Each structure stands twice: as C-alpha cells, then as structure tokens.
Amino acid sequence: MMKQKNKAQGRTVKYKTGIGDRIISVVTYVVYSLFAFVCAYPFYYIFINTISSNDLSQRGKVLFWPKEVHFHNYQQVMKIPDLFSAAKISVERTVIGTALTVVIAAFLGFMFTRETLWKRKLWYRMVAATMYFNAGIIPWFITMRNLHLTNNFWGYILPMAVQPFYIILCKTFVESVPKELQDAAEIDGAGTLKVFFSIIIPIIKPILATVAIFAAVAQWNAFQDTLLLVTDSKLYTLQFTLYQYINQASSLKALVNNTTSSASLAASLAHAQTATSIRMTVTIVVVTPIILVYPFFQRFFTKGIMIGAVKG
Amino acid sequence: MKNFFQNKRKVRGFKEFLYILPFLALVAVFSYYPLYGWVYAFFDYKPPFPLSINQFAGLKWFKSMVDNPVKTMQILKVLRNTFAMSGLSLLFSWFPMIFAVFLNEIKCVPFKKFVQTVTTLPNFISWVLVYSIAYCLLNSTGVVNSVLMNLGVIDTPQLFLQSSSHVWFKMWLWLTWKNAGWSAIMYIAAITGIDEELNEAARVDGASRMQIIWNITIPSILPTYFVLVMLSLANFLSNGMEQYFVFENAFNKESIEVLDLYVYNLAMGSGGYSLSTAISILKSVVSVLLLCCTNGISKLIRGEGFI
C-alpha cells in the first residue's frame, strides 16, 4: 500500500498498488529505455566513430565509446570543395526560404481575417484547397522547366513560399487576438500595413517561431526538389551530396585518394580517410544543425501540432 | 455620407486585395497551373519538344495499362507493394497510441521528458539521413554485424540493405523509427485533456492502473485515433517516394517500388512522361474519392468531418 496526499482535499487517500501495477511500472521503464536507446544510439554510434581511429572503426571495433580520439575526419571533410559549396546552398535556401515562408504566412494569415478584404472567402479557399490536391511530380516538373526554374536557386524557394498549413496556423492565432486592438489603431488612422507591422506581428510572435522552425527544418531536409530540378552541381544541397556519397562509391573513392595523397604521406592508418569515415562525418555534419536547434524549439513543435490538430 | 464610408471600405478592401495578389499569383502558378500538365496524359509527349495537336493520343495511355500485359503486371506489382506498405502502417497504427498511453504512466518526469525528446528527434531528420544512418549501422563493418558476429549469431557479415527479404517489414520499421514518437505527441495532448477527477474517482474505487488505462484513458483518446486512421486511409495510395527512393537498390527493387516511386522512375528513368502522368491522374482521382469516403464515414460516426 502506498500513501499519497490528495492536495485538493487535504486528506490522505490510500491507493491500491498491487503487484500487477508494480510489474507494469518496471516493464514500462525497461521498454521505454529501450525505445530511447534505439532512437539515440545510432547518432551516438556514428559520432564516436567519426572521432575514433579510422582503422578501428573500419574493422567495427568502435561500439560504445570513442577509441584513440582524433579530429582529422572533420578537418579533412572541411577541405572537400563540393561539400563547402553544398553547405552554402543549404544554408542559403534555409535562411531565405524560411524568412519568406514566415513573412507570407503571417501576412496572409492576417489578411484572411480582414473582413474588408475583397472576396476574402474565395481567396482563402483558393489557398487552403491546395493542401488537398497536387498535380503530380511530372506536371510539376514540366511547369518548373517552363518557368526556367530548373537549375535555378529560386526553384528551391518560390514553390515552397506559400504554405497553406502555416497560413491557417497564423490565421487561427490572429483570430484569437481581441479585435478591439486593431479597431483602436484604425481609429487612430493606422492603415492595413501599419496594423500588421505594429500590432499583429508583435502579438503573434510565438506562432511565428513555430512556423519558422517547421519551415527551416523542411528547407534543410528538402531532397526531392534537388533530385528533380537540379543537374548543375553548383546548386547541390548537403542532403543531395550526402545521398551521392552513400550511393556512388566511385566518386567517393576518388575523393579518398585525393585527400589522403594531399595529406602528409606519414598519415597513419588511424587517420587515413576511408569511404565509411567520410560518409559518417558528412552524416554528422548534416544532422548537427537539427540536433542543436531541436531541444530549444521542442515546445514550439508541440504547440504547433496541437493547434494544427484542433484545426485540421 | 453612408455611401461615402461604404466606398471607402470598398477601396480599402481592393487595396488589400492588391497586397495579397502577388502571393495568390504564386499559389496559382505553383499549385494550379501544374494541373494543366494533366493534358500530357492524352498526348504522345516527347520531352524536349513542345506539344502539338498531331501527337494527340486520346486514351491510349490509359488503355495501355490494361491492354499491355507487361504494363499490367508491373502496375499490379507496384499496387501490391503500395497496399502492403500502407496496409502495414494501418495495421500497426495503434502503436503510437499505446506508446503515448504507457509513456503517460511514467511518474518520473525527467525520464519521461527525456524519452519524449529522444524518440521525437528522428522525425526531424530527412530520409536521406535516415538512409545514411541505416547504412552506417548495417554495412558489413557496422555495429549490427559486429554485435551479431561477436554473439556468434552469424559467421559472415550480412548486407541487410542489399537484400530482397522482408523489405516491406524493414521499411515499416524505419518508418516507425522515424515517426512513432512524433505521432505520439497528438495522443499525449489528448491524454492531458482527460479530466483528472475521473482518474481520481476510479482510483478511490480501487481500480488498478490497467483498469484505468483500459476504461478511462483509451476510450478518451479513441476519437483522436479514429481521425488519424481515417486520414491515413485517405492517403492509402500516397506513401510518398522519398523513403523508398533512398532505400531502393537493384536487390530490393521488386518489393520496394510503390506507386509514387513508380511514377517517378517511369518518367525520369525511361522517359514515359505521358504514361506516368496518366497513372498519377488515376491516383489523384482515387485519392479524392477515398478522402470523400473517409470524410463521409467520419461525419456519420462522429457527426463532423475532418476537411
């Protein structure tokens, strides 16, 4: 028997905790520890392998803790020119794409609450309906080609700029703000844009943070658009380059020879690059931004999905 | 005077319309204009040249799906894979719910937070990264082979990714690894919404934890489960192509090619633009019908739809 204080009533209630309940407790802890392990260990495993002796790692000897720690893999990877350009493209598309998506979501979310807006319902429906259909990748690809957005940086940005789901999130949030605030500003002579920038934006900041995170993750992770639209290697993103490194052993082999010969000849077996070491190091490089950003914004994710769940 | 104000309102409304016009144009160009591309399904389209009326082919491509036995076999195979993958997900769709229910039973808050954080993380990495992780873990020198060989389960390294066995199940495992923690959030939110007094009352009456879970928690979150099942039914044909594209190789091609991937491979691999467009049109039609059906079912049972 376990005693617990019932705070609301200020009296002690005796709860039944039978042997069954205790077994459930133990099993739950064990099972969830396993789940957590299965989700976290792969990241840890790859990380310790990138900082361990490449020779040991190659022979599958690095399993639980790093051995013969060194950072040559990261130094070498930084020197791969393709990778540097890919990182630049990835960062650029994430920053520009996210900024545009957030501004548009906030602005349209606000405008769709304006009763004065001409044919408001029609435009809102026109935007929201795009969540439920899509023309398919081939017609989309042909459209992009007709618009000269293949092999074009803006092909990463423009198609993803207007996202109905984020607009709905913002609209819901704006609707929850008392209308009197806007009315008061308008009586003082503020125009639509002025109301948007000086009243709406400061209030809806929390939801904008949520949208920004979702949009940034989507941009950083985007892979399919590079695959479909881009053949110019200058526009390859990190995700695409990583995919190539894993799938095309030949290009990687050239890279390995290149970096090892350019490194000092005395480079020991422990520091010499292998195809696996490059793959693992690039994996860590690509995943790190997500892991760094993620814990800070976890509460925003949760908030976002809850509002989404209520609406959608 | 009243007229004046009404006019002013109208002018303002129109001005506001002009503000949003550029964004509406983006939607029109990137979401509506591609629909025009559906005409390619009715032509003999050869990629670099513009369409001409001479190439009009009528329903040729739609007919070829049933007339040409090779095509029919291929499409049936792809449909089988699609149904298998979606079916597996549907069959195990209760997993995130149970995950959330028992996670909620954990009384140690830091542990609970930790588990939630760690299991949600894979949702935010791309399929390319998932594949890359899979590759690192499962290649011949990866941890899985090392451990299995040390334990004496296998003598030689197994190439798990380059194998044609259990492909559907493996794909489901990776999908679950990536999504389960994230899907559970919805249920966790629903569980938080349960009135604490209900649990309290049950406990006072001597209910065990299993009884509380079975009689209070699960019935309270079943509506959420129902909506999510309906949504996944509506998306039955659209598993997306990214996961299957990155995991695809010569060994597992036969069982991994789902509809979305087939459409892509057909067009980009063998230049079958018209046929692939025809297939995606059929897919869209079926998907819309499914969406209407599930929405209708939802209206019947819950009294409200989800669109």
Contacts between the chains, C-beta under 8 A, distances in Angstrom:
chain1	res1	chain2	res2	distance
A	6	B	200	7.6
A	13	B	203	7.4
A	13	B	204	6.1
A	15	B	203	5.4
A	16	B	203	7.5
A	16	B	206	5.2
A	16	B	207	7.8
A	16	B	208	6.5
A	18	B	208	5.9
A	20	B	208	5.9
A	20	B	209	7.8
A	20	B	210	6.6
A	21	B	208	5.8
A	21	B	209	4.7
A	21	B	210	7.7
A	24	B	105	7.0
A	24	B	209	5.8
A	24	B	210	6.7
A	25	B	105	7.6
A	28	B	102	5.2
A	28	B	105	5.7
A	28	B	106	6.0
A	29	B	106	7.1
A	29	B	111	7.5
A	31	B	102	7.4
A	32	B	102	7.4
A	32	B	103	6.6
A	32	B	106	6.6
A	32	B	111	7.6
A	32	B	115	4.8
A	33	B	115	7.9
A	35	B	99	7.6
A	35	B	115	6.5
A	35	B	119	5.6
A	35	B	181	7.9
A	36	B	114	6.6
A	36	B	115	4.9
A	36	B	118	4.6
A	36	B	119	6.4
A	38	B	177	7.0
A	39	B	118	4.9
A	39	B	119	4.9
A	39	B	121	6.3
A	39	B	122	5.8
A	39	B	177	7.0
A	39	B	181	6.9
A	40	B	118	4.8
A	40	B	121	7.7
A	42	B	133	4.8
A	42	B	136	7.5
A	42	B	137	5.8
A	43	B	121	7.9
A	43	B	133	7.6
A	45	B	136	7.3
A	45	B	137	6.8
A	45	B	143	5.5
A	46	B	133	6.6
A	46	B	136	5.1
A	49	B	136	7.5
A	57	B	141	7.7
A	58	B	141	6.0
A	59	B	141	6.4
A	60	B	141	4.1
A	60	B	142	6.8
A	60	B	143	7.2
A	60	B	145	6.6
A	60	B	146	3.8
A	61	B	146	7.6
A	63	B	143	5.7
A	63	B	146	6.4
A	63	B	147	7.2
A	104	B	23	5.6
A	107	B	19	7.7
A	107	B	20	7.5
A	107	B	23	7.5
A	108	B	20	6.2
A	108	B	23	5.8
A	111	B	16	6.2
A	111	B	19	6.7
A	111	B	20	5.1
A	114	B	13	8.0
A	114	B	16	5.9
A	116	B	9	5.7
A	116	B	12	5.2
A	116	B	13	4.3
A	116	B	16	6.2
A	117	B	13	5.5
A	117	B	16	4.6
A	117	B	17	6.2
A	117	B	20	7.5
A	118	B	10	7.6
A	118	B	13	4.2
A	118	B	14	5.1
A	118	B	16	6.9
A	118	B	17	4.3
A	119	B	17	7.1
A	123	B	17	7.7
A	123	B	20	6.6
A	123	B	24	6.0
A	126	B	24	7.0
A	126	B	27	6.6
A	127	B	24	7.4
A	127	B	27	5.5
A	130	B	27	6.1
A	130	B	31	4.1
A	130	B	32	7.7
A	132	B	288	7.9
A	132	B	291	6.8
A	132	B	307	7.2
A	133	B	35	8.0
A	133	B	284	6.6
A	133	B	288	7.2
A	134	B	31	7.5
A	134	B	34	7.9
A	134	B	284	7.7
A	135	B	31	7.9
A	135	B	34	3.7
A	135	B	35	4.9
A	135	B	37	5.8
A	135	B	38	6.8
A	135	B	280	7.9
A	135	B	284	8.0
A	136	B	34	7.8
A	136	B	37	7.7
A	136	B	38	8.0
A	136	B	263	6.7
A	136	B	276	7.9
A	136	B	277	6.5
A	136	B	280	3.3
A	136	B	281	7.3
A	136	B	283	7.5
A	136	B	284	6.8
A	137	B	241	7.9
A	137	B	263	6.6
A	137	B	264	6.0
A	137	B	267	7.4
A	137	B	280	7.4
A	138	B	37	6.8
A	138	B	40	7.0
A	138	B	263	7.1
A	138	B	267	4.8
A	138	B	273	5.6
A	138	B	276	5.3
A	138	B	277	5.0
A	138	B	280	6.7
A	139	B	34	4.4
A	139	B	35	7.0
A	139	B	36	7.3
A	139	B	37	2.4
A	139	B	38	6.2
A	139	B	40	6.8
A	139	B	277	6.3
A	139	B	280	7.9
A	140	B	34	4.7
A	140	B	37	7.3
A	141	B	267	7.6
A	142	B	34	7.7
A	142	B	37	5.2
A	142	B	40	7.0
A	142	B	273	7.7
A	143	B	29	7.7
A	143	B	30	7.5
A	143	B	33	5.8
A	143	B	34	4.4
A	143	B	36	7.9
A	143	B	37	6.1
A	147	B	29	7.2
A	158	B	26	6.5
A	158	B	30	6.9
A	159	B	30	4.6
A	161	B	23	7.7
A	161	B	26	5.7
A	162	B	23	5.5
A	162	B	26	5.0
A	162	B	27	5.2
A	162	B	30	7.6
A	192	B	12	7.1
A	192	B	15	7.2
A	192	B	16	5.5
A	192	B	19	7.0
A	193	B	19	7.4
A	217	B	124	5.4
A	220	B	126	7.8
A	221	B	124	7.7
A	221	B	125	6.9
A	221	B	126	3.6
A	221	B	128	7.9
A	221	B	129	7.7
A	222	B	126	7.7
A	223	B	126	5.7
A	223	B	127	6.9
A	223	B	128	5.2
A	223	B	242	6.3
A	223	B	246	7.9
A	224	B	241	7.3
A	224	B	242	5.9
A	227	B	245	7.6
A	228	B	268	7.6
A	239	B	126	5.5
A	239	B	128	4.7
A	239	B	129	7.5
A	240	B	128	7.7
A	242	B	128	5.7
A	242	B	129	7.2
A	242	B	132	5.8
A	243	B	128	4.8
A	243	B	131	7.5
A	243	B	132	7.9
A	243	B	246	6.6
A	246	B	131	6.7
A	246	B	132	5.4
A	246	B	135	5.4
A	276	B	136	7.4
A	276	B	139	7.0
A	276	B	141	6.8
A	279	B	132	6.7
A	279	B	135	6.9
A	279	B	136	6.7
A	280	B	136	5.5
A	282	B	132	7.9
A	283	B	129	6.6
A	283	B	132	4.6
A	283	B	133	6.7
A	283	B	136	6.6
A	286	B	128	8.0
A	286	B	129	6.1
A	286	B	132	7.9
A	287	B	125	5.8
A	287	B	129	5.6
A	290	B	121	7.9
A	290	B	124	5.3
A	290	B	125	5.7
A	291	B	121	7.2
A	294	B	121	6.2
A	294	B	124	6.0
A	295	B	117	6.5
A	298	B	117	6.2
A	298	B	120	7.2
A	301	B	120	7.5
A	301	B	185	7.7
A	302	B	185	5.9
A	302	B	189	7.5
A	305	B	182	8.0
A	305	B	185	5.6
A	305	B	186	6.5
A	305	B	189	7.6
A	306	B	189	5.2
A	309	B	186	5.6
A	309	B	189	6.7
A	309	B	224	7.8
A	312	B	306	7.1
